[in-house]
Amino acid sequence: MLTTTAGVLTVSTLSLLSMRKAALHYGFVDSPCNRKRHSGEIPLVGGASLFVSVVFICLTQPMLVPMSYDYLIGGRF
């Protein structure tokens, strides 16, 4: 279980860092305006990074997530 947790943490961190660089390079960012409080461009890749982590755990440890393959293909047929 500890190995699985370490693997998910590693995949999550690496995907977030690599997607962040790509988002900044390609302009996939939230820019501040008069109604926002942040002062810089914020990359919009948190959800995509979380998705990569969930796919990783579903593929490597399918016993931990009930019906994991159903989640990956979008439901039951």
Secondary structure, 3 states (H helix, E strand, C coil): CHHHHHHHHHHHHHHHHHHHHHHHHHCCEECCCCCCCCCCCEECCHHHHHHHHHHHHHHHCCCCCCCHHHHHHCCCC
